[in-house]
Amino acid sequence: MVITGGTQRVGSTQVRFDGSVTADGLGRFVTDQTAKRFMRKLSGSTRYVANLKIRDQRTDFSLDSNLVGLGIDLPLPLRKAGPESFPLRVAITPSAMLDNSTQSEEIRLSLGRNISARYLRARPASGSASWKLVRGGIGVNTPIPNNDSGVALAINLPTLDADAWRNVLNSLGADATSSTESTSPEQAFFAIDAINLRVTELTFAERNFDNAVIGANRVRGGWQINLNMNAMSGRATWEDPWSERGAGKITARLTQLKIEERDRSSMSDLLAGKKSFTELPGLDVIADNFELYGMRLGRLELAATNGSLTNAPGREWRISKLAITNPGAALRATGRWLASQNESQSTLNYEMDITDAGVLLDRVGFERTLRGGKGKMEGDLSWRGDPSQFDFPTLSGNLSLKLGSGQFLKADPGVAKLLGVMSLQSLPRRLTLDFRDIFSEGFAFDGIASTATITRGILKTDSFKMRGPNAVVLMDGTVDLIGETQNLTVVVIPELNAAGASVVYGLAVNPVVGLGAFLAQFFLKNPVAAVLTQDYQVTGPWKDPVIKKLTARRKPVESGNGQ
């Protein structure tokens, strides 16, 4: 260091410091432990010029450096290689912004081309009390915000990785959400109380958000947040999980919540603990318009809590309320997710009141496959893994379905998949089952009733019954949800007289009676129907099923045995 200067003719003292400083030297200079850990992110050395002016017991200080030679190992926009120029200027000047009994100083800082900050600190004019921060503002690619108290941060950037900054702060042992009353003097300059954020592409909680506009203010124990972005808009509160790796609680009232297909793997990794968050927060979320992987599901209400397991190591995320409501249906469900070091298991109990099955299918991606249909579906499901997606190889459970009058519409089986088999786009009037050309508008039904079990991704039913104006259709067999194939027997009983139709209807709406028992009872009372009934086998992929007409397996005189 070269020091020059001295007392001037006007009575002031001016001193110039011209020297260099190393990252290690800065680390020895600071006393706060967080600041020491921060200094480890610096490397190399750089030159600086500082000027000190003292007059009438008032001090002006400035420091300038281009930081060439100093490396900064921090996320953007503060990342810097050693040879790069990143101009720094710090100025400390007396301020008359407070009353005469208080001594105050204004600190101004600029870094690079687009980062600037301004702080006001004060102490009593008499005595030797320490300086205390009154207020401050930091602007990144935007003007410094004006605020009455605390520290405000304003950011306007094309991209920002908030998760990377979170990881850095965690590694430093810094809590960016703690109040200035509990922080050291050095930390107080960066303990943010208000945030105004505009980012074209924001990474947060392992997700990417486009065109993010966020305003946040610290409240006791957390933050109040207003947000507007392509995937989410509304307001929320966040009970402070910053230093607890994902614990805490989020309460949100949103007008829109959108989870896109590109977020699927990130969500799965997040829930499985492969990312920086090892625990899900508690949730109290209401979203007026909820969209999941392109499906317009309607209004969402979700309440969940996170806690430790009582008798085993691991965590439990319990869903006390999951409600989704739209013009087609209302879903109510509860469930839980158990996660330990070696195993993860999800369970869900649900019931769905279906107002219009056609509208519901339209919303979940099966447009124009069904018209009408009112009823109820309920059951339970369990699978290995996290709640973000079903793991079909381990999926097990039960379901029950009752549906009132509706009509399957003529649709491309490649789009409708399994629905293409159920829809019977034409009744069998020939030696083979033709789904294409007999009923151009699709099969109309008066009722559908069925129960089914799922074991390791294989759905099995022996009681699918569908009654139409011209026939009753019965199905039993298995459906492979993993390979999207089926092995089903389809029995078509043509409409007979009114008495026979009433018997068929009475049995068909009972989802408990299996196919064999159903036929035994029906043919015992209607032996002639055994001759008119036709059997088919449906195998192969959902997209292109293979239809085969079976030889009649029953005779009128043998109909009572149900074979």
C-alpha positions as CSV (number, residue, x, y, z in Angstrom):
1,M,0.0,0.0,0.0
2,V,1.2,3.5,-0.8
3,I,-0.3,6.3,1.4
4,T,-0.1,9.9,0.3
5,G,-1.7,13.2,1.5
6,G,-2.0,15.2,4.7
7,T,-3.6,18.3,6.1
8,Q,-4.8,20.8,3.5
9,R,-4.8,24.6,3.6
10,V,-8.5,24.7,4.1
11,G,-8.2,22.7,7.3
12,S,-9.3,19.4,6.0
13,T,-7.3,16.2,5.9
14,Q,-7.1,14.1,2.7
15,V,-5.3,10.8,2.4
16,R,-5.0,8.5,-0.7
17,F,-4.5,4.8,-0.4
18,D,-3.1,2.9,-3.4
19,G,-2.5,-0.8,-3.0
20,S,-3.6,-4.4,-3.5
21,V,-5.6,-6.8,-1.5
22,T,-5.9,-10.6,-1.6
23,A,-8.9,-12.8,-0.9
24,D,-7.1,-14.4,2.1
25,G,-6.3,-11.0,3.5
26,L,-10.0,-9.9,3.3
27,G,-10.9,-13.1,5.1
28,R,-8.6,-12.3,8.0
29,F,-10.0,-8.7,8.2
30,V,-13.7,-9.6,8.7
31,T,-14.9,-11.0,12.1
32,D,-18.4,-12.3,11.4
33,Q,-18.3,-16.1,10.7
34,T,-20.8,-15.8,7.8
35,A,-18.7,-13.1,6.3
36,K,-15.6,-15.3,6.7
37,R,-17.3,-18.1,4.8
38,F,-18.4,-15.7,2.1
39,M,-14.8,-14.6,1.7
40,R,-13.9,-18.2,0.8
41,K,-15.9,-17.7,-2.4
42,L,-13.3,-15.2,-3.5
43,S,-9.9,-16.0,-4.9
44,G,-6.8,-14.2,-6.2
45,S,-6.0,-10.5,-5.6
46,T,-6.8,-7.1,-7.1
47,R,-5.7,-3.5,-6.9
48,Y,-7.7,-0.6,-5.4
49,V,-7.6,3.1,-4.8
50,A,-9.2,4.7,-1.7
51,N,-9.6,8.3,-0.7
52,L,-10.4,9.6,2.8
53,K,-11.4,13.2,3.6
54,I,-12.0,14.5,7.1
55,R,-13.3,18.0,7.7
56,D,-15.2,19.4,10.7
57,Q,-15.2,15.9,12.2
58,R,-17.1,14.7,9.2
59,T,-15.7,11.9,7.1
60,D,-16.0,11.1,3.4
61,F,-14.6,7.8,2.1
62,S,-14.5,6.3,-1.3
63,L,-12.9,3.1,-2.8
64,D,-12.6,2.1,-6.4
65,S,-11.4,-1.1,-8.0
66,N,-11.9,-2.9,-11.3
67,L,-11.5,-6.2,-9.5
68,V,-9.2,-7.6,-12.2
69,G,-7.4,-10.6,-10.8
70,L,-10.1,-11.4,-8.2
71,G,-12.4,-14.4,-8.9
72,I,-15.9,-14.6,-7.5
73,D,-17.5,-18.1,-7.1
74,L,-21.1,-17.1,-6.8
75,P,-24.2,-17.6,-9.1
76,L,-25.0,-15.0,-11.7
77,P,-25.2,-12.1,-11.8
78,L,-22.2,-12.0,-9.4
79,R,-20.1,-14.8,-10.9
80,K,-16.8,-13.5,-12.2
81,A,-13.6,-15.0,-13.6
82,G,-10.3,-13.5,-12.3
83,P,-9.2,-11.7,-15.5
84,E,-12.6,-10.0,-16.0
85,S,-13.1,-6.4,-15.2
86,F,-16.0,-5.8,-12.8
87,P,-15.8,-2.2,-11.6
88,L,-16.5,-1.7,-7.9
89,R,-17.1,1.7,-6.2
90,V,-18.0,2.2,-2.5
91,A,-18.7,5.7,-1.1
92,I,-19.5,6.6,2.5
93,T,-20.6,10.2,3.1
94,P,-22.2,12.1,6.0
95,S,-25.9,12.5,5.8
96,A,-28.3,15.1,7.3
97,M,-31.3,12.9,6.8
98,L,-31.9,12.4,10.5
99,D,-32.2,14.8,13.5
100,N,-29.2,16.6,15.0
101,S,-28.9,14.2,18.0
102,T,-28.1,11.4,15.6
103,Q,-25.0,10.9,13.5
104,S,-25.8,9.4,10.2
105,E,-24.0,8.2,7.1
106,E,-25.1,7.2,3.6
107,I,-23.3,4.3,1.9
108,R,-23.5,3.9,-1.8
109,L,-22.2,0.9,-3.8
110,S,-22.0,0.1,-7.4
111,L,-20.8,-3.2,-8.9
112,G,-20.4,-3.9,-12.6
113,R,-22.8,-2.1,-14.9
114,N,-26.1,-3.0,-13.4
115,I,-25.8,-3.6,-9.6
116,S,-26.1,-0.7,-7.2
117,A,-27.1,-0.2,-3.6
118,R,-27.7,2.6,-1.1
119,Y,-27.8,2.3,2.7
120,L,-28.4,4.7,5.6
121,R,-26.9,3.9,9.0
122,A,-26.9,5.9,12.2
123,R,-25.7,6.1,15.8
124,P,-26.1,8.7,18.6
125,A,-24.1,11.9,18.0
126,S,-22.5,11.6,21.5
127,G,-20.7,8.6,22.9
128,S,-19.2,5.6,21.1
129,A,-22.2,3.5,20.2
130,S,-22.0,1.2,17.2
131,W,-23.6,2.0,13.9
132,K,-27.0,0.5,13.2
133,L,-28.6,0.1,9.8
134,V,-31.7,2.3,9.3
135,R,-32.7,1.2,5.8
136,G,-31.2,0.1,2.5
137,G,-32.0,-0.7,-1.1
138,I,-30.4,-2.9,-3.7
139,G,-31.1,-2.6,-7.4
140,V,-30.1,-5.2,-10.0
141,N,-30.6,-4.0,-13.5
142,T,-33.2,-1.6,-12.2
143,P,-33.2,1.6,-10.0
144,I,-32.5,1.3,-6.3
145,P,-35.9,0.9,-4.5
146,N,-37.0,3.6,-2.0
147,N,-38.3,2.3,1.3
148,D,-38.9,3.7,4.8
149,S,-37.3,0.8,6.8
150,G,-35.5,-2.5,6.3
151,V,-33.7,-3.6,3.2
152,A,-35.5,-3.8,-0.2
153,L,-34.2,-5.7,-3.2
154,A,-35.3,-5.1,-6.8
155,I,-34.2,-7.4,-9.6
156,N,-34.9,-7.2,-13.4
157,L,-33.1,-9.9,-15.3
158,P,-33.5,-12.3,-18.2
159,T,-32.6,-15.3,-16.1
160,L,-32.2,-16.0,-12.4
161,D,-31.5,-19.3,-10.6
162,A,-33.0,-18.7,-7.1
163,D,-32.2,-22.3,-6.1
164,A,-28.5,-21.7,-6.7
165,W,-28.6,-18.7,-4.5
166,R,-30.5,-20.6,-1.8
167,N,-27.8,-23.3,-1.9
168,V,-25.0,-20.7,-1.5
169,L,-26.7,-19.1,1.4
170,N,-27.3,-22.4,3.1
171,S,-23.6,-23.3,2.6
172,L,-22.6,-20.0,4.2
173,G,-24.9,-20.6,7.1
174,A,-26.7,-17.3,6.3
175,D,-30.4,-16.9,6.9
176,A,-31.5,-14.3,4.3
177,T,-34.9,-14.2,6.0
178,S,-33.9,-13.3,9.5
179,S,-34.6,-9.8,10.8
180,T,-32.0,-7.1,11.2
181,E,-32.5,-7.2,15.0
182,S,-30.9,-10.7,15.2
183,T,-28.1,-10.4,12.6
184,S,-24.6,-9.1,12.8
185,P,-23.8,-5.6,11.4
186,E,-22.4,-7.2,8.3
187,Q,-25.4,-9.5,7.7
188,A,-27.8,-6.7,8.2
189,F,-26.9,-5.2,4.9
190,F,-28.2,-8.3,3.1
191,A,-31.1,-9.3,5.3
192,I,-33.8,-8.6,2.8
193,D,-37.3,-7.4,4.0
194,A,-38.9,-6.7,0.7
195,I,-38.4,-8.1,-2.8
196,N,-39.6,-6.8,-6.2
197,L,-38.6,-9.4,-8.9
198,R,-39.1,-9.3,-12.7
199,V,-37.4,-12.3,-14.4
200,T,-38.1,-13.7,-17.9
201,E,-37.0,-17.2,-16.8
202,L,-36.9,-18.0,-13.1
203,T,-35.7,-21.2,-11.5
204,F,-37.2,-21.8,-8.1
205,A,-38.0,-25.0,-6.2
206,E,-36.5,-27.0,-9.1
207,R,-39.0,-25.6,-11.5
208,N,-38.7,-23.0,-14.3
209,F,-41.2,-20.1,-14.4
210,D,-41.6,-17.8,-17.4
211,N,-42.2,-14.1,-17.2
212,A,-42.2,-14.0,-13.4
213,V,-43.3,-10.8,-11.6
214,I,-43.1,-11.3,-7.8
215,G,-43.5,-9.0,-4.9
216,A,-42.7,-10.2,-1.4
217,N,-42.6,-8.7,2.0
218,R,-41.4,-10.2,5.3
219,V,-44.0,-10.8,8.0
220,R,-43.6,-12.4,11.3
221,G,-42.3,-15.9,10.7
222,G,-42.3,-15.8,7.0
223,W,-43.3,-13.9,3.8
224,Q,-46.3,-12.5,2.1
225,I,-46.1,-12.9,-1.7
226,N,-47.9,-11.6,-4.7
227,L,-47.0,-13.4,-7.9
228,N,-47.9,-13.3,-11.6
229,M,-46.3,-15.6,-14.1
230,N,-47.3,-17.9,-16.9
231,A,-47.7,-20.9,-14.7
232,M,-49.1,-19.2,-11.5
233,S,-50.8,-16.1,-10.3
234,G,-52.3,-15.0,-7.0
235,R,-51.1,-14.5,-3.5
236,A,-49.4,-16.7,-0.9
237,T,-47.7,-16.8,2.5
238,W,-44.6,-18.8,3.2
239,E,-43.9,-19.8,6.7
240,D,-40.1,-19.6,6.7
241,P,-38.5,-22.9,5.6
242,W,-35.3,-21.2,4.3
243,S,-32.9,-22.9,6.8
244,E,-35.0,-26.1,7.2
245,R,-34.5,-27.7,3.7
246,G,-38.1,-27.7,2.6
247,A,-40.1,-27.9,5.9
248,G,-42.6,-25.2,6.7
249,K,-45.9,-24.3,5.2
250,I,-47.2,-22.6,2.0
251,T,-50.7,-21.0,2.0
252,A,-51.8,-19.9,-1.4
253,R,-54.9,-18.4,-3.0
254,L,-54.3,-18.5,-6.7
255,T,-56.4,-17.6,-9.8
256,Q,-54.2,-19.9,-11.9
257,L,-51.9,-22.9,-11.2
258,K,-50.3,-24.7,-14.1
259,I,-48.0,-27.7,-14.0
260,E,-46.7,-28.6,-17.4
261,E,-45.5,-31.9,-18.8
262,R,-41.9,-30.6,-18.8
263,D,-42.1,-30.3,-15.0
264,R,-43.0,-34.0,-14.5
265,S,-39.5,-35.4,-14.0
266,S,-38.4,-32.4,-11.9
267,M,-41.4,-32.9,-9.6
268,S,-40.6,-36.6,-9.3
269,D,-37.0,-35.9,-8.4
270,L,-38.1,-33.2,-6.0
271,L,-40.5,-35.5,-4.2
272,A,-38.0,-38.4,-4.2
273,G,-35.4,-36.2,-2.5
274,K,-32.9,-36.2,-5.4
275,K,-32.9,-32.4,-5.5
276,S,-32.1,-29.8,-2.8
277,F,-35.4,-30.1,-1.1
278,T,-35.6,-33.3,0.9
279,E,-39.1,-32.7,2.4
280,L,-42.3,-31.3,1.1
281,P,-43.8,-28.3,2.9
282,G,-47.2,-28.3,4.4
283,L,-49.7,-27.0,1.9
284,D,-53.0,-25.0,2.1
285,V,-53.6,-24.2,-1.6
286,I,-56.7,-23.1,-3.5
287,A,-56.5,-22.5,-7.2
288,D,-59.5,-21.4,-9.2
289,N,-58.0,-22.8,-12.5
290,F,-55.7,-25.8,-12.1
291,E,-54.0,-27.4,-15.1
292,L,-52.0,-30.5,-14.8
293,Y,-49.9,-31.8,-17.8
294,G,-52.3,-30.2,-20.2
295,M,-55.5,-31.4,-18.5
296,R,-57.9,-28.5,-17.5
297,L,-59.0,-29.9,-14.1
298,G,-60.8,-26.9,-12.7
299,R,-60.8,-25.7,-9.1
300,L,-58.2,-27.2,-6.8
301,E,-58.3,-27.4,-3.0
302,L,-55.3,-29.1,-1.3
303,A,-54.5,-29.4,2.3
304,A,-51.5,-31.4,3.5
305,T,-49.1,-31.6,6.4
306,N,-45.6,-32.9,6.8
307,G,-44.2,-34.8,9.8
308,S,-42.1,-37.6,11.1
309,L,-43.3,-41.2,11.4
310,T,-44.2,-42.3,14.9
311,N,-42.7,-45.8,15.0
312,A,-40.2,-45.8,12.1
313,P,-37.6,-43.5,10.6
314,G,-38.7,-41.4,7.7
315,R,-41.3,-38.8,6.9
316,E,-45.0,-38.7,6.2
317,W,-46.8,-36.3,4.0
318,R,-50.5,-36.6,4.8
319,I,-53.1,-35.2,2.4
320,S,-56.2,-34.3,4.5
321,K,-58.1,-32.8,1.7
322,L,-57.8,-33.0,-2.1
323,A,-60.8,-31.6,-4.0
324,I,-61.1,-30.9,-7.7
325,T,-64.2,-29.4,-9.1
326,N,-65.2,-28.7,-12.7
327,P,-68.4,-28.8,-14.8
328,G,-67.9,-32.5,-15.4
329,A,-67.2,-33.9,-11.9
330,A,-66.3,-33.3,-8.3
331,L,-63.4,-35.3,-6.9
332,R,-62.8,-35.7,-3.1
333,A,-59.8,-37.6,-1.9
334,T,-57.5,-38.2,1.1
335,G,-54.1,-39.9,1.1
336,R,-50.6,-40.0,2.3
337,W,-47.0,-40.4,1.2
338,L,-44.6,-42.4,3.3
339,A,-40.9,-41.8,2.6
340,S,-37.9,-43.5,4.2
341,Q,-34.4,-43.9,3.1
342,N,-35.1,-47.1,1.2
343,E,-38.8,-47.0,0.4
344,S,-41.5,-44.7,-0.7
345,Q,-45.2,-45.5,-0.8
346,S,-48.3,-43.5,-1.8
347,T,-51.9,-44.2,-1.1
348,L,-55.1,-42.4,-2.1
349,N,-58.8,-42.9,-1.2
350,Y,-61.2,-41.1,-3.5
351,E,-64.8,-40.7,-4.6
352,M,-66.0,-38.7,-7.6
353,D,-69.5,-37.4,-8.3
354,I,-69.8,-37.3,-12.1
355,T,-72.1,-34.6,-13.4
356,D,-71.2,-35.1,-17.1
357,A,-68.7,-37.8,-18.0
358,G,-68.3,-36.4,-21.5
359,V,-67.3,-33.0,-20.2
360,L,-64.9,-34.6,-17.8
361,L,-63.2,-36.7,-20.5
362,D,-62.9,-33.6,-22.7
363,R,-61.0,-31.8,-19.9
364,V,-58.6,-34.6,-19.4
365,G,-57.6,-35.1,-23.0
366,F,-60.2,-37.4,-24.5
367,E,-62.2,-34.9,-26.5
368,R,-65.5,-36.0,-28.1
369,T,-65.4,-39.6,-26.9
370,L,-68.5,-39.5,-24.8
371,R,-71.7,-37.5,-24.5
372,G,-73.5,-37.2,-21.1
373,G,-73.3,-39.8,-18.4
374,K,-74.0,-39.0,-14.7
375,G,-73.0,-41.1,-11.8
376,K,-70.3,-41.9,-9.3
377,M,-66.8,-43.6,-9.1
378,E,-65.0,-44.4,-5.9
379,G,-62.2,-46.6,-4.7
380,D,-58.7,-46.7,-3.3
381,L,-55.2,-46.8,-4.9
382,S,-51.7,-47.5,-3.7
383,W,-48.3,-47.5,-5.5
384,R,-44.7,-47.5,-4.8
385,G,-43.1,-44.0,-5.2
386,D,-44.1,-40.4,-4.9
387,P,-47.6,-38.8,-5.4
388,S,-46.6,-37.0,-8.6
389,Q,-47.4,-39.9,-10.9
390,F,-48.7,-43.5,-10.8
391,D,-46.2,-46.3,-10.9
392,F,-48.2,-48.8,-12.9
393,P,-46.0,-51.8,-12.2
394,T,-46.8,-51.5,-8.4
395,L,-50.3,-49.9,-8.7
396,S,-53.0,-51.8,-6.7
397,G,-56.5,-51.0,-5.5
398,N,-60.2,-51.2,-6.1
399,L,-62.7,-49.2,-8.0
400,S,-66.5,-49.1,-8.4
401,L,-68.4,-47.2,-11.2
402,K,-72.0,-46.4,-11.7
403,L,-73.0,-44.2,-14.7
404,G,-76.4,-43.1,-16.0
405,S,-77.5,-42.6,-19.6
406,G,-75.0,-41.3,-22.1
407,Q,-73.5,-42.1,-25.5
408,F,-70.1,-43.1,-26.8
409,L,-69.2,-40.9,-29.8
410,K,-67.4,-42.3,-32.8
411,A,-63.7,-41.6,-32.2
412,D,-60.4,-42.7,-33.3
413,P,-59.5,-45.6,-31.0
414,G,-55.9,-44.5,-31.2
415,V,-57.0,-41.3,-29.3
416,A,-59.6,-42.9,-27.1
417,K,-57.4,-46.0,-26.4
418,L,-59.3,-48.2,-23.9
419,L,-62.5,-46.2,-24.4
420,G,-62.5,-47.3,-28.0
421,V,-63.1,-50.9,-26.8
422,M,-65.7,-49.9,-24.3
423,S,-67.6,-47.7,-26.7
424,L,-68.7,-50.4,-29.2
425,Q,-68.9,-48.0,-32.0
426,S,-71.2,-50.5,-33.6
427,L,-73.1,-53.5,-32.3
428,P,-72.2,-56.9,-33.7
429,R,-74.5,-57.5,-36.6
430,R,-72.1,-59.7,-38.5
431,L,-69.7,-62.6,-37.9
432,T,-67.1,-60.2,-36.7
433,L,-67.3,-57.3,-34.3
434,D,-67.0,-54.1,-36.3
435,F,-66.5,-50.9,-34.4
436,R,-66.7,-48.6,-37.4
437,D,-69.8,-48.4,-39.5
438,I,-73.1,-49.6,-38.1
439,F,-73.9,-46.8,-35.7
440,S,-72.1,-43.7,-36.9
441,E,-73.0,-41.6,-33.8
442,G,-71.7,-44.3,-31.4
443,F,-73.2,-46.7,-28.9
444,A,-75.9,-45.1,-26.6
445,F,-76.3,-46.6,-23.1
446,D,-78.9,-46.3,-20.3
447,G,-76.5,-47.3,-17.6
448,I,-73.0,-48.6,-16.8
449,A,-72.1,-50.5,-13.7
450,S,-68.8,-52.2,-12.8
451,T,-66.3,-53.1,-10.1
452,A,-62.7,-53.9,-10.7
453,T,-59.5,-54.7,-8.8
454,I,-56.0,-53.6,-9.7
455,T,-53.0,-55.7,-8.9
456,R,-49.5,-54.7,-9.9
457,G,-50.8,-52.7,-12.8
458,I,-53.3,-55.4,-14.1
459,L,-56.9,-54.4,-13.9
460,K,-59.4,-57.3,-13.6
461,T,-63.2,-57.2,-13.8
462,D,-65.9,-59.9,-14.0
463,S,-68.8,-57.5,-13.6
464,F,-68.7,-54.8,-16.3
465,K,-72.3,-54.3,-17.4
466,M,-73.6,-51.7,-19.9
467,R,-77.3,-51.5,-21.0
468,G,-78.3,-49.8,-24.2
469,P,-81.6,-49.4,-26.0
470,N,-80.8,-52.2,-28.4
471,A,-78.7,-54.6,-26.3
472,V,-76.9,-55.2,-23.0
473,V,-73.1,-55.5,-23.2
474,L,-71.2,-57.5,-20.6
475,M,-67.4,-57.7,-20.2
476,D,-64.9,-59.6,-18.1
477,G,-61.2,-60.1,-18.2
478,T,-58.0,-58.2,-17.7
479,V,-56.5,-54.9,-18.8
480,D,-52.7,-54.3,-18.7
481,L,-52.2,-50.7,-17.7
482,I,-48.5,-51.0,-18.3
483,G,-48.5,-52.4,-21.8
484,E,-51.8,-50.9,-22.8
485,T,-53.3,-54.2,-23.9
486,Q,-56.4,-56.2,-22.9
487,N,-57.8,-59.7,-22.8
488,L,-61.5,-59.3,-22.5
489,T,-64.6,-61.4,-23.2
490,V,-67.5,-59.3,-24.5
491,V,-71.0,-60.7,-24.4
492,V,-73.8,-58.9,-26.3
493,I,-77.4,-59.7,-25.4
494,P,-79.9,-58.3,-27.8
495,E,-83.0,-56.5,-26.5
496,L,-86.0,-58.9,-26.0
497,N,-89.5,-58.1,-24.7
498,A,-90.2,-55.7,-22.0
499,A,-90.1,-58.3,-19.3
500,G,-86.7,-59.6,-20.4
501,A,-85.3,-56.1,-20.7
502,S,-86.4,-55.4,-17.1
503,V,-84.6,-58.5,-15.9
504,V,-81.5,-57.5,-17.8
505,Y,-81.6,-54.0,-16.5
506,G,-82.1,-55.1,-12.9
507,L,-79.0,-57.3,-13.1
508,A,-76.9,-55.0,-15.2
509,V,-77.1,-52.1,-12.8
510,N,-75.8,-54.3,-10.0
511,P,-72.0,-54.1,-10.2
512,V,-71.4,-56.9,-7.6
513,V,-72.8,-59.8,-9.6
514,G,-70.1,-61.4,-11.8
515,L,-70.5,-62.2,-15.4
516,G,-70.9,-65.9,-15.0
517,A,-73.5,-65.6,-12.2
518,F,-75.3,-62.9,-14.2
519,L,-75.7,-65.1,-17.3
520,A,-76.8,-68.1,-15.3
521,Q,-79.6,-66.1,-13.7
522,F,-80.6,-64.4,-16.9
523,F,-80.6,-67.5,-19.1
524,L,-82.5,-69.5,-16.5
525,K,-85.4,-67.1,-17.0
526,N,-84.8,-66.4,-20.7
527,P,-83.5,-69.6,-22.4
528,V,-84.2,-68.3,-25.9
529,A,-81.8,-65.4,-25.3
530,A,-78.9,-67.9,-25.0
531,V,-79.2,-68.6,-28.8
532,L,-79.3,-64.9,-29.7
533,T,-76.5,-63.9,-27.4
534,Q,-73.1,-63.4,-29.1
535,D,-69.7,-63.7,-27.5
536,Y,-66.4,-62.0,-28.6
537,Q,-62.9,-62.0,-27.5
538,V,-61.0,-58.6,-27.5
539,T,-57.2,-58.9,-27.3
540,G,-54.2,-56.9,-28.4
541,P,-53.3,-53.2,-27.9
542,W,-55.8,-50.6,-27.0
543,K,-54.9,-48.6,-30.0
544,D,-55.6,-51.5,-32.4
545,P,-57.7,-54.2,-30.7
546,V,-58.1,-57.7,-32.2
547,I,-61.7,-58.8,-32.3
548,K,-62.7,-62.5,-32.6
549,K,-66.2,-63.9,-32.6
550,L,-66.4,-66.9,-30.3
551,T,-68.5,-70.1,-30.9
552,A,-71.7,-70.2,-28.8
553,R,-70.9,-71.7,-25.5
554,R,-74.5,-72.3,-24.3
555,K,-77.7,-74.0,-25.4
556,P,-81.2,-73.2,-24.3
557,V,-81.6,-76.5,-22.4
558,E,-78.3,-76.0,-20.6
559,S,-78.6,-72.3,-19.8
560,G,-79.3,-72.8,-16.1
561,N,-75.7,-73.8,-15.4
562,G,-74.3,-70.5,-16.6
563,Q,-71.8,-72.1,-19.0
